[in-house]
């Protein structure tokens, strides 16, 4: 079985990035999803260049910061302060002008190309409104995969992806148990244990790849004041570095891979593990 461990919200702030980098260097993160409109984006991109075996996705859909495009070109997307107007009002996304969405999303991808040297390796669509319709066009324009995951619930696939079916990438389980303490509901946090979630939910006999999303990052005043999703973030850093989780991966003979590896049958992450002498490296039967 292959396992993709994705760190969401990378680029939130430089302090948040510190936690993500720790989970890369000392933990099992194989993929990051980069926010291209937040205060820590330039710091995030500059730092991720040191880890070429990590896949870099485009974590679009939140729109938490300020536009990458000139705000004057996207007036239907911003409030009086120049920030995205739907940070705390998702319904406002439906009022976005489609052509302005194209301008902003193209600007985000081109920011990534300019700073990282390439377009994001992947992204996802989250709906059918003007933002997602525009995003689909931009993904096709720049060759960014966006529909490659089977969503599985109670053993039943809920969808048929249009791209990369052969990768057999699935998401499973009750998201509340591993996404953590969100919104105003903190009741889950007392029982929030990402290590236990892996051991109870993931089936090492699966002949494909699991993708799991976490939010490993450290907190600062900006995040605490701006987000209701806080306590689980540093806990995710701890969990993804936990010796217990690494031992389970090793003993279960699970192959850690990046999303880019899974999509294109590459071995970048495993080759890195072999070079550094990690006991998490497995014999894939194929070298690059």
Secondary structure by P-SEA (a helix, b strand, c coil): cbbbbbbccccccaaaaaaaaaaaacccccbbbbbccccaaaaaaaaacccccbbbbbbccccccccccccccccccccccccccccccccccccccaaaaaaaaaaaaaaaaaaccccccccccccccaaaaaaaaaaaaaccccccbbbbcccccccccccccccccccccccccccccccccccccccccaaaaaaacccccccbbbbbbbbcccccaaaaaccccccaaaaaaaaaacaaaaaaaaaabbbbbcaaaaaccccaaaaaaaaacccccccccccc
